């Protein structure tokens, strides 16, 4: 269910007890949700109280969360048909509130579908990968960095990932078909590894229990799933393409970066076959299928 983002209120100084409201119409009671994006100009003091009502006349409202008194992105769970937020007072600046009906979150959520990409350039290394090895950007451990995907619309935002596309290209020669997993993590402190603490390219990759807890999704690319420039499934030419869905079989993987504070999740590649691409630089370009709240 998709709703156009609605500007609820934007005034230099709002009247005391001003009512800010949005009636999303046919939101189903059991699947509703609203994201409130609150921004401010100046240094206003204000209080925005999200409320629910039992009917279209907004009778008997009751609180569904603490009053909002700072700029940020807030998720409000709606179990009834209508939503309102009461702006109690504003002074000393302006407050802008945008409500985004997240409705039924089966893959359409807030209605934002950006192009989210990430790139890894594998060094020219002839050492064969074993199953479980990391495929990384450097043979020097403290120079290894993860792939960064800016998945959230705002800092601390949320959304869903439903699939991934990848193009693997070789700087020269004929491509060698790899099999690997793209592991995606919420970037809590030290997750999946601390900065300069990643294994070097071709080293064994071991994921800690703490990192497993923050794992958002696994995208599995098989050696037999690649398509070359002529549409065939053989290793022909210098580039191949593959599109996958979640390895778990779920329709989507939700993410929420509120505690992380940023907009990105981190990706790490783990070999799933004995891949020997030779002493050739390989570029792996990824595009995630993301719906943002």
BELDA-V438991 format. One record per pair of residues at least 12 apart in sequence whose C-alpha atoms are under 8 Angstrom apart, sorted by the first residue. I is the first residue (numbers start at 1). GAP is how many residues later the second one is. D is the distance in Angstrom with one decimal. If there is no record, write none. Layout:
i->I gap->GAP d->D
i->I gap->GAP d->D
This chain:
i->1 gap->26 d->7.9
i->1 gap->101 d->7.3
i->1 gap->102 d->5.2
i->1 gap->103 d->5.2
i->1 gap->104 d->7.4
i->1 gap->107 d->6.5
i->1 gap->108 d->6.8
i->2 gap->99 d->7.1
i->2 gap->100 d->7.0
i->2 gap->101 d->6.7
i->2 gap->106 d->6.7
i->2 gap->107 d->6.7
i->2 gap->108 d->6.4
i->2 gap->109 d->5.8
i->3 gap->21 d->7.5
i->3 gap->97 d->6.8
i->3 gap->98 d->5.6
i->3 gap->99 d->7.5
i->3 gap->100 d->7.9
i->3 gap->107 d->7.3
i->3 gap->108 d->7.3
i->4 gap->96 d->7.1
i->4 gap->97 d->7.8
i->4 gap->107 d->7.9
i->5 gap->93 d->6.6
i->5 gap->94 d->6.0
i->5 gap->95 d->4.8
i->5 gap->96 d->7.3
i->6 gap->16 d->7.7
i->6 gap->92 d->5.5
i->6 gap->93 d->5.4
i->6 gap->94 d->6.6
i->7 gap->89 d->7.4
i->7 gap->90 d->6.1
i->7 gap->91 d->4.5
i->7 gap->92 d->6.6
i->8 gap->12 d->5.9
i->8 gap->13 d->6.5
i->8 gap->14 d->6.9
i->8 gap->88 d->7.3
i->8 gap->89 d->5.4
i->8 gap->90 d->5.6
i->8 gap->91 d->6.7
i->9 gap->86 d->7.1
i->9 gap->87 d->5.4
i->9 gap->88 d->5.5
i->9 gap->89 d->7.6
i->10 gap->84 d->6.7
i->10 gap->85 d->5.8
i->10 gap->86 d->4.6
i->10 gap->87 d->7.0
i->11 gap->83 d->5.5
i->11 gap->84 d->6.6
i->11 gap->85 d->7.4
i->12 gap->81 d->6.0
i->12 gap->82 d->4.6
i->12 gap->83 d->7.6
i->13 gap->77 d->6.0
i->13 gap->78 d->6.0
i->13 gap->79 d->7.3
i->13 gap->80 d->6.3
i->13 gap->81 d->5.8
i->14 gap->75 d->6.8
i->14 gap->76 d->5.4
i->14 gap->77 d->7.4
i->14 gap->80 d->7.5
i->15 gap->74 d->6.8
i->15 gap->75 d->7.1
i->16 gap->71 d->7.7
i->16 gap->72 d->5.9
i->16 gap->73 d->4.7
i->16 gap->74 d->6.9
i->17 gap->69 d->7.1
i->17 gap->70 d->6.0
i->17 gap->71 d->4.4
i->17 gap->72 d->5.9
i->18 gap->68 d->6.7
i->18 gap->69 d->5.5
i->18 gap->70 d->6.3
i->18 gap->71 d->7.3
i->19 gap->66 d->7.0
i->19 gap->67 d->4.9
i->19 gap->68 d->5.8
i->19 gap->69 d->7.9
i->20 gap->64 d->6.5
i->20 gap->65 d->5.5
i->20 gap->66 d->5.5
i->20 gap->67 d->6.2
i->21 gap->62 d->7.0
i->21 gap->63 d->4.5
i->21 gap->64 d->5.8
i->21 gap->65 d->7.4
i->22 gap->60 d->7.9
i->22 gap->61 d->6.3
i->22 gap->62 d->5.9
i->22 gap->77 d->7.6
i->23 gap->59 d->5.8
i->23 gap->60 d->6.3
i->23 gap->61 d->7.6
i->24 gap->58 d->6.9
i->24 gap->59 d->7.6
i->24 gap->77 d->7.1
i->25 gap->56 d->7.5
i->25 gap->57 d->7.5
i->26 gap->55 d->7.4
i->27 gap->54 d->6.0
i->27 gap->55 d->7.9
i->27 gap->76 d->6.2
i->28 gap->52 d->7.7
i->28 gap->53 d->6.5
i->28 gap->75 d->7.5
i->28 gap->76 d->7.8
i->29 gap->49 d->7.1
i->29 gap->50 d->4.9
i->29 gap->51 d->4.6
i->29 gap->52 d->5.3
i->30 gap->48 d->7.9
i->30 gap->49 d->5.6
i->30 gap->50 d->7.4
i->31 gap->47 d->7.6
i->31 gap->48 d->7.1
i->31 gap->72 d->6.0
i->31 gap->73 d->5.2
i->31 gap->74 d->7.6
i->32 gap->45 d->6.6
i->32 gap->46 d->4.9
i->32 gap->47 d->6.1
i->32 gap->48 d->7.5
i->32 gap->49 d->7.8
i->32 gap->69 d->7.6
i->32 gap->70 d->6.8
i->32 gap->71 d->4.6
i->32 gap->72 d->6.4
i->33 gap->42 d->7.3
i->33 gap->43 d->5.8
i->33 gap->44 d->4.6
i->33 gap->45 d->4.9
i->33 gap->46 d->7.8
i->33 gap->68 d->6.0
i->33 gap->69 d->5.1
i->33 gap->70 d->5.5
i->33 gap->71 d->8.0
i->34 gap->41 d->6.0
i->34 gap->42 d->5.1
i->34 gap->43 d->6.5
i->34 gap->44 d->7.0
i->34 gap->65 d->6.4
i->34 gap->66 d->5.5
i->34 gap->67 d->4.5
i->34 gap->68 d->5.4
i->34 gap->69 d->7.4
i->35 gap->38 d->6.9
i->35 gap->39 d->5.6
i->35 gap->40 d->4.6
i->35 gap->41 d->6.1
i->35 gap->64 d->5.7
i->35 gap->65 d->5.1
i->35 gap->66 d->6.5
i->35 gap->67 d->6.8
i->35 gap->258 d->7.0
i->36 gap->37 d->5.7
i->36 gap->38 d->5.0
i->36 gap->39 d->6.3
i->36 gap->40 d->7.4
i->36 gap->61 d->6.5
i->36 gap->62 d->5.7
i->36 gap->63 d->4.8
i->36 gap->64 d->6.5
i->37 gap->34 d->7.7
i->37 gap->35 d->6.0
i->37 gap->36 d->4.6
i->37 gap->37 d->6.5
i->37 gap->60 d->5.6
i->37 gap->61 d->5.1
i->37 gap->62 d->6.5
i->38 gap->32 d->7.5
i->38 gap->33 d->4.9
i->38 gap->34 d->5.3
i->38 gap->35 d->6.3
i->38 gap->36 d->8.0
i->38 gap->57 d->7.1
i->38 gap->58 d->5.8
i->38 gap->59 d->4.6
i->38 gap->60 d->6.6
i->39 gap->32 d->4.9
i->39 gap->33 d->6.6
i->39 gap->56 d->6.0
i->39 gap->57 d->5.2
i->39 gap->58 d->6.5
i->40 gap->31 d->6.2
i->40 gap->53 d->7.3
i->40 gap->54 d->5.7
i->40 gap->55 d->4.6
i->40 gap->56 d->6.1
i->41 gap->52 d->5.6
i->41 gap->53 d->5.1
i->41 gap->54 d->6.5
i->42 gap->50 d->6.9
i->42 gap->51 d->4.8
i->42 gap->52 d->6.8
i->43 gap->49 d->6.0
i->43 gap->50 d->5.6
i->44 gap->46 d->6.3
i->44 gap->47 d->5.3
i->44 gap->48 d->4.4
i->44 gap->49 d->4.3
i->44 gap->50 d->6.3
i->44 gap->51 d->7.4
i->45 gap->24 d->7.3
i->45 gap->44 d->7.5
i->45 gap->45 d->5.6
i->45 gap->46 d->5.5
i->45 gap->47 d->6.5
i->45 gap->48 d->7.7
i->46 gap->23 d->5.7
i->46 gap->24 d->8.0
i->46 gap->41 d->7.4
i->46 gap->42 d->6.9
i->46 gap->43 d->5.1
i->46 gap->44 d->4.4
i->46 gap->45 d->6.7
i->46 gap->49 d->8.0
i->47 gap->20 d->5.9
i->47 gap->21 d->5.6
i->47 gap->22 d->4.9
i->47 gap->40 d->5.9
i->47 gap->41 d->5.4
i->47 gap->42 d->5.9
i->47 gap->43 d->7.3
i->48 gap->19 d->5.5
i->48 gap->20 d->4.9
i->48 gap->21 d->6.5
i->48 gap->37 d->6.4
i->48 gap->38 d->5.6
i->48 gap->39 d->4.5
i->48 gap->40 d->6.1
i->48 gap->41 d->7.9
i->49 gap->14 d->7.4
i->49 gap->16 d->7.6
i->49 gap->17 d->7.0
i->49 gap->18 d->4.6
i->49 gap->19 d->6.2
i->49 gap->36 d->5.4
i->49 gap->37 d->5.1
i->49 gap->38 d->6.4
i->49 gap->39 d->7.3
i->50 gap->13 d->6.6
i->50 gap->14 d->6.4
i->50 gap->15 d->6.5
i->50 gap->16 d->7.9
i->50 gap->17 d->7.0
i->50 gap->26 d->7.8
i->50 gap->33 d->7.8
i->50 gap->34 d->6.2
i->50 gap->35 d->4.2
i->50 gap->36 d->6.4
i->51 gap->12 d->5.0
i->51 gap->13 d->5.8
i->51 gap->14 d->7.9
i->51 gap->32 d->6.5
i->51 gap->33 d->5.5
i->51 gap->34 d->5.6
i->51 gap->35 d->7.3
i->52 gap->12 d->7.0
i->52 gap->26 d->7.5
i->52 gap->28 d->7.1
i->52 gap->30 d->6.5
i->52 gap->31 d->5.3
i->52 gap->32 d->6.3
i->53 gap->27 d->7.3
i->53 gap->28 d->8.0
i->53 gap->29 d->6.3
i->53 gap->30 d->6.9
i->53 gap->31 d->7.9
i->54 gap->26 d->6.9
i->54 gap->27 d->7.8
i->54 gap->28 d->7.7
i->55 gap->26 d->7.4
i->55 gap->27 d->7.2
i->56 gap->26 d->6.9
i->58 gap->24 d->7.8
i->64 gap->12 d->7.7
i->73 gap->81 d->7.8
i->73 gap->83 d->7.4
i->73 gap->84 d->6.9
i->100 gap->193 d->7.5
i->102 gap->191 d->6.6
i->106 gap->145 d->7.9
i->106 gap->146 d->8.0
i->107 gap->53 d->7.1
i->107 gap->55 d->7.5
i->107 gap->144 d->7.7
i->107 gap->145 d->6.9
i->107 gap->184 d->6.8
i->108 gap->183 d->6.4
i->109 gap->50 d->7.5
i->109 gap->182 d->6.5
i->109 gap->183 d->7.0
i->109 gap->184 d->6.2
i->110 gap->181 d->7.1
i->110 gap->182 d->5.9
i->110 gap->183 d->4.3
i->111 gap->180 d->6.6
i->111 gap->181 d->6.8
i->111 gap->182 d->7.2
i->112 gap->179 d->5.6
i->112 gap->180 d->5.1
i->112 gap->181 d->6.9
i->113 gap->176 d->7.6
i->113 gap->177 d->5.9
i->113 gap->178 d->4.9
i->113 gap->179 d->6.4
i->114 gap->176 d->6.7
i->114 gap->177 d->7.4
i->114 gap->178 d->7.8
i->115 gap->172 d->6.9
i->115 gap->173 d->7.3
i->115 gap->174 d->7.6
i->115 gap->175 d->7.8
i->116 gap->33 d->6.2
i->116 gap->34 d->6.3
i->116 gap->35 d->6.3
i->116 gap->171 d->5.5
i->116 gap->172 d->5.4
i->116 gap->173 d->7.3
i->116 gap->174 d->7.2
i->117 gap->32 d->6.1
i->117 gap->33 d->7.8
i->117 gap->168 d->7.2
i->117 gap->169 d->5.4
i->117 gap->170 d->4.3
i->117 gap->171 d->6.3
i->118 gap->29 d->5.9
i->118 gap->30 d->6.0
i->118 gap->31 d->5.7
i->118 gap->167 d->6.0
i->118 gap->168 d->5.2
i->118 gap->169 d->6.6
i->119 gap->28 d->6.5
i->119 gap->164 d->7.2
i->119 gap->165 d->5.7
i->119 gap->166 d->4.5
i->119 gap->167 d->6.1
i->120 gap->16 d->7.2
i->120 gap->17 d->6.1
i->120 gap->27 d->6.5
i->120 gap->163 d->5.9
i->120 gap->164 d->5.2
i->120 gap->165 d->6.6
i->121 gap->15 d->7.6
i->121 gap->16 d->5.4
i->121 gap->160 d->7.0
i->121 gap->161 d->5.8
i->121 gap->162 d->4.4
i->121 gap->163 d->6.2
i->122 gap->13 d->7.1
i->122 gap->14 d->6.0
i->122 gap->15 d->4.8
i->122 gap->16 d->6.9
i->122 gap->159 d->5.7
i->122 gap->160 d->5.1
i->122 gap->161 d->6.2
i->122 gap->162 d->7.8
i->123 gap->14 d->6.2
i->123 gap->15 d->6.1
i->123 gap->16 d->7.3
i->123 gap->157 d->7.2
i->123 gap->158 d->5.1
i->123 gap->159 d->7.0
i->124 gap->154 d->7.3
i->124 gap->155 d->4.5
i->124 gap->156 d->4.5
i->124 gap->157 d->4.5
i->124 gap->158 d->7.5
i->125 gap->153 d->6.3
i->125 gap->154 d->4.5
i->125 gap->155 d->6.7
i->125 gap->156 d->7.7
i->126 gap->150 d->6.7
i->126 gap->151 d->6.8
i->126 gap->152 d->4.2
i->126 gap->153 d->4.3
i->126 gap->154 d->7.5
i->127 gap->75 d->7.4
i->127 gap->149 d->6.7
i->127 gap->151 d->7.2
i->127 gap->152 d->8.0
i->128 gap->74 d->7.7
i->128 gap->146 d->6.4
i->128 gap->147 d->5.7
i->128 gap->148 d->4.3
i->128 gap->149 d->7.4
i->128 gap->150 d->7.8
i->129 gap->73 d->5.7
i->129 gap->142 d->6.7
i->129 gap->144 d->7.4
i->129 gap->145 d->5.2
i->129 gap->146 d->5.1
i->129 gap->147 d->6.2
i->130 gap->72 d->7.7
i->130 gap->141 d->6.7
i->130 gap->142 d->7.6
i->130 gap->143 d->6.4
i->130 gap->144 d->4.8
i->130 gap->145 d->7.0
i->131 gap->139 d->7.6
i->131 gap->140 d->5.1
i->131 gap->141 d->4.6
i->131 gap->142 d->5.1
i->131 gap->143 d->5.9
i->132 gap->72 d->5.9
i->132 gap->73 d->5.9
i->132 gap->74 d->8.0
i->132 gap->138 d->5.6
i->132 gap->139 d->5.3
i->132 gap->140 d->6.2
i->133 gap->68 d->7.7
i->133 gap->69 d->5.4
i->133 gap->70 d->5.2
i->133 gap->71 d->4.2
i->133 gap->72 d->5.2
i->133 gap->137 d->5.6
i->133 gap->138 d->5.3
i->134 gap->65 d->7.2
i->134 gap->66 d->7.4
i->134 gap->67 d->5.7
i->134 gap->68 d->5.5
i->134 gap->69 d->5.8
i->134 gap->70 d->6.1
i->134 gap->71 d->5.2
i->134 gap->134 d->7.4
i->134 gap->135 d->5.7
i->134 gap->136 d->4.6
i->134 gap->137 d->6.2
i->135 gap->66 d->5.3
i->135 gap->67 d->6.1
i->135 gap->133 d->7.7
i->135 gap->134 d->5.2
i->135 gap->135 d->5.9
i->135 gap->136 d->6.5
i->136 gap->64 d->6.8
i->136 gap->65 d->4.5
i->136 gap->66 d->7.4
i->136 gap->132 d->7.7
i->136 gap->133 d->7.0
i->137 gap->64 d->6.6
i->138 gap->62 d->6.3
i->138 gap->63 d->5.6
i->139 gap->61 d->4.9
i->139 gap->62 d->4.7
i->139 gap->63 d->7.4
i->140 gap->60 d->5.3
i->140 gap->61 d->7.3
i->141 gap->55 d->6.9
i->141 gap->56 d->6.9
i->141 gap->57 d->5.9
i->141 gap->58 d->5.1
i->141 gap->59 d->4.0
i->141 gap->60 d->7.4
i->142 gap->53 d->7.8
i->142 gap->54 d->4.1
i->142 gap->55 d->6.1
i->142 gap->56 d->6.7
i->142 gap->57 d->7.9
i->142 gap->58 d->7.6
i->143 gap->53 d->6.3
i->143 gap->57 d->8.0
i->144 gap->52 d->6.7
i->144 gap->53 d->8.0
i->144 gap->54 d->5.9
i->144 gap->55 d->7.2
i->144 gap->56 d->6.4
i->144 gap->57 d->7.7
i->145 gap->50 d->7.6
i->145 gap->51 d->7.5
i->145 gap->53 d->7.2
i->146 gap->120 d->6.0
i->146 gap->121 d->5.6
i->146 gap->122 d->5.6
i->147 gap->119 d->5.6
i->147 gap->120 d->4.7
i->147 gap->121 d->6.4
i->148 gap->116 d->6.2
i->148 gap->117 d->6.1
i->148 gap->118 d->4.8
i->148 gap->119 d->6.3
i->149 gap->115 d->5.1
i->149 gap->116 d->5.4
i->149 gap->117 d->6.3
i->149 gap->118 d->7.5
i->150 gap->113 d->5.4
i->150 gap->114 d->4.1
i->150 gap->115 d->6.6
i->151 gap->112 d->6.0
i->151 gap->113 d->5.5
i->151 gap->114 d->6.8
i->151 gap->139 d->6.7
i->151 gap->141 d->7.3
i->152 gap->105 d->7.8
i->152 gap->111 d->4.6
i->152 gap->112 d->6.6
i->152 gap->140 d->6.1
i->152 gap->141 d->7.8
i->153 gap->110 d->6.8
i->153 gap->139 d->6.1
i->153 gap->140 d->7.2
i->154 gap->108 d->7.7
i->154 gap->109 d->6.0
i->155 gap->102 d->7.5
i->155 gap->103 d->7.6
i->155 gap->106 d->5.5
i->155 gap->107 d->4.4
i->155 gap->108 d->4.7
i->156 gap->100 d->7.0
i->156 gap->101 d->4.4
i->156 gap->102 d->3.9
i->156 gap->103 d->6.8
i->156 gap->104 d->6.4
i->156 gap->105 d->4.4
i->156 gap->106 d->5.3
i->156 gap->107 d->6.1
i->157 gap->99 d->6.0
i->157 gap->100 d->5.5
i->157 gap->101 d->6.1
i->157 gap->105 d->7.8
i->157 gap->106 d->6.5
i->157 gap->135 d->7.9
i->157 gap->136 d->7.1
i->158 gap->96 d->7.5
i->158 gap->97 d->5.4
i->158 gap->98 d->4.2
i->158 gap->99 d->6.0
i->158 gap->100 d->7.7
i->158 gap->134 d->6.3
i->158 gap->135 d->5.7
i->159 gap->95 d->5.7
i->159 gap->96 d->5.5
i->159 gap->97 d->6.7
i->159 gap->131 d->7.1
i->159 gap->132 d->5.5
i->159 gap->133 d->4.3
i->159 gap->134 d->5.1
i->160 gap->92 d->6.0
i->160 gap->93 d->5.3
i->160 gap->94 d->4.2
i->160 gap->95 d->5.9
i->160 gap->130 d->5.7
i->160 gap->131 d->5.2
i->160 gap->132 d->6.5
i->161 gap->91 d->5.4
i->161 gap->92 d->5.1
i->161 gap->93 d->6.4
i->161 gap->94 d->7.8
i->161 gap->127 d->7.0
i->161 gap->128 d->5.7
i->161 gap->129 d->4.6
i->161 gap->130 d->6.5
i->162 gap->83 d->6.1
i->162 gap->84 d->6.4
i->162 gap->89 d->6.1
i->162 gap->90 d->4.3
i->162 gap->91 d->6.3
i->162 gap->126 d->7.8
i->162 gap->127 d->5.6
i->162 gap->128 d->6.4
i->163 gap->56 d->7.4
i->163 gap->80 d->7.5
i->163 gap->81 d->5.7
i->163 gap->82 d->4.2
i->163 gap->83 d->5.9
i->163 gap->89 d->7.7
i->163 gap->125 d->6.0
i->163 gap->126 d->5.0
i->163 gap->127 d->7.7
i->164 gap->55 d->7.0
i->164 gap->79 d->5.8
i->164 gap->80 d->5.5
i->164 gap->81 d->6.4
i->164 gap->122 d->6.8
i->164 gap->123 d->5.6
i->164 gap->124 d->4.4
i->164 gap->125 d->5.7
i->165 gap->76 d->7.4
i->165 gap->77 d->5.8
i->165 gap->78 d->4.3
i->165 gap->79 d->6.4
i->165 gap->121 d->5.6
i->165 gap->122 d->5.1
i->165 gap->123 d->6.5
i->165 gap->124 d->8.0
i->166 gap->75 d->5.7
i->166 gap->76 d->5.5
i->166 gap->77 d->6.4
i->166 gap->118 d->6.7
i->166 gap->119 d->5.5
i->166 gap->120 d->4.5
i->166 gap->121 d->6.5
i->167 gap->72 d->6.8
i->167 gap->73 d->5.6
i->167 gap->74 d->4.5
i->167 gap->75 d->6.7
i->167 gap->116 d->8.0
i->167 gap->117 d->5.8
i->167 gap->118 d->5.2
i->167 gap->119 d->6.7
i->168 gap->71 d->5.5
i->168 gap->72 d->5.5
i->168 gap->73 d->6.6
i->168 gap->114 d->6.8
i->168 gap->115 d->5.7
i->168 gap->116 d->4.6
i->168 gap->117 d->6.5
i->169 gap->69 d->5.4
i->169 gap->70 d->4.1
i->169 gap->71 d->6.6
i->169 gap->113 d->5.6
i->169 gap->114 d->5.3
i->169 gap->115 d->6.6
i->170 gap->68 d->5.1
i->170 gap->69 d->6.4
i->170 gap->110 d->6.6
i->170 gap->111 d->6.1
i->170 gap->112 d->4.6
i->170 gap->113 d->6.5
i->171 gap->67 d->7.3
i->171 gap->109 d->6.2
i->171 gap->110 d->5.5
i->171 gap->111 d->6.2
i->171 gap->112 d->7.9
i->172 gap->66 d->6.7
i->172 gap->108 d->6.7
i->172 gap->109 d->8.0
i->173 gap->64 d->7.5
i->173 gap->65 d->6.4
i->174 gap->61 d->6.8
i->174 gap->62 d->6.1
i->174 gap->63 d->5.2
i->174 gap->64 d->5.2
i->175 gap->60 d->5.8
i->175 gap->61 d->6.6
i->175 gap->62 d->6.2
i->175 gap->63 d->5.0
i->175 gap->64 d->6.3
i->175 gap->65 d->7.7
i->175 gap->102 d->7.2
i->176 gap->59 d->6.1
i->176 gap->99 d->7.6
i->176 gap->100 d->7.2
i->176 gap->101 d->5.3
i->177 gap->46 d->5.5
i->177 gap->47 d->7.9
i->177 gap->49 d->7.4
i->177 gap->58 d->6.2
i->177 gap->98 d->7.5
i->177 gap->100 d->8.0
i->178 gap->43 d->7.9
i->178 gap->44 d->7.1
i->178 gap->45 d->5.1
i->178 gap->93 d->7.7
i->178 gap->94 d->7.9
i->178 gap->95 d->6.8
i->178 gap->97 d->5.6
i->179 gap->41 d->7.7
i->179 gap->42 d->5.5
i->179 gap->43 d->4.5
i->179 gap->44 d->4.6
i->179 gap->92 d->6.1
i->179 gap->93 d->5.0
i->179 gap->94 d->5.4
i->179 gap->96 d->7.5
i->180 gap->40 d->6.1
i->180 gap->41 d->5.4
i->180 gap->42 d->6.7
i->180 gap->89 d->6.5
i->180 gap->90 d->5.4
i->180 gap->91 d->4.3
i->180 gap->92 d->4.6
i->180 gap->93 d->7.1
i->181 gap->37 d->6.4
i->181 gap->38 d->5.5
i->181 gap->39 d->4.4
i->181 gap->40 d->6.0
i->181 gap->88 d->5.6
i->181 gap->89 d->5.2
i->181 gap->90 d->6.5
i->181 gap->91 d->6.8
i->182 gap->36 d->5.7
i->182 gap->37 d->5.0
i->182 gap->38 d->6.4
i->182 gap->39 d->7.9
i->182 gap->85 d->6.3
i->182 gap->86 d->5.8
i->182 gap->87 d->4.8
i->182 gap->88 d->6.7
i->183 gap->32 d->7.2
i->183 gap->33 d->7.9
i->183 gap->34 d->6.3
i->183 gap->35 d->4.8
i->183 gap->36 d->6.6
i->183 gap->84 d->5.4
i->183 gap->85 d->5.2
i->183 gap->86 d->6.2
i->183 gap->87 d->7.5
i->184 gap->31 d->5.8
i->184 gap->32 d->5.5
i->184 gap->33 d->5.3
i->184 gap->34 d->6.3
i->184 gap->81 d->6.6
i->184 gap->82 d->5.6
i->184 gap->83 d->4.6
i->184 gap->84 d->6.7
i->185 gap->26 d->7.4
i->185 gap->29 d->5.5
i->185 gap->30 d->4.3
i->185 gap->31 d->5.3
i->185 gap->32 d->7.4
i->185 gap->80 d->5.7
i->185 gap->81 d->5.2
i->185 gap->82 d->6.4
i->186 gap->28 d->5.3
i->186 gap->29 d->6.4
i->186 gap->30 d->6.6
i->186 gap->69 d->7.8
i->186 gap->71 d->7.0
i->186 gap->74 d->7.4
i->186 gap->78 d->7.9
i->186 gap->79 d->5.1
i->186 gap->80 d->6.6
i->187 gap->27 d->7.7
i->187 gap->73 d->6.4
i->187 gap->77 d->7.6
i->187 gap->78 d->5.9
i->187 gap->79 d->6.3
i->188 gap->26 d->7.6
i->188 gap->71 d->7.7
i->188 gap->72 d->5.6
i->191 gap->19 d->7.7
i->191 gap->20 d->5.5
i->191 gap->23 d->7.5
i->192 gap->15 d->7.3
i->192 gap->16 d->7.8
i->192 gap->19 d->5.1
i->192 gap->74 d->7.9
i->193 gap->18 d->7.9
i->205 gap->65 d->6.9
i->216 gap->37 d->6.5
i->216 gap->38 d->7.3
i->216 gap->39 d->6.6
i->217 gap->29 d->6.9
i->217 gap->30 d->7.8
i->217 gap->36 d->6.2
i->218 gap->28 d->6.2
i->218 gap->29 d->5.7
i->218 gap->30 d->7.4
i->219 gap->25 d->6.8
i->219 gap->26 d->6.7
i->219 gap->27 d->5.4
i->219 gap->28 d->5.5
i->220 gap->24 d->7.0
i->220 gap->26 d->7.5
i->220 gap->27 d->5.7
i->221 gap->21 d->7.2
i->221 gap->22 d->8.0
i->221 gap->23 d->6.9
i->223 gap->50 d->7.9
i->225 gap->17 d->6.2
i->226 gap->14 d->5.8
i->226 gap->15 d->5.4
i->226 gap->16 d->4.9
i->227 gap->13 d->5.3
i->227 gap->14 d->5.2
i->227 gap->15 d->6.4
i->228 gap->12 d->4.5
i->228 gap->13 d->6.5
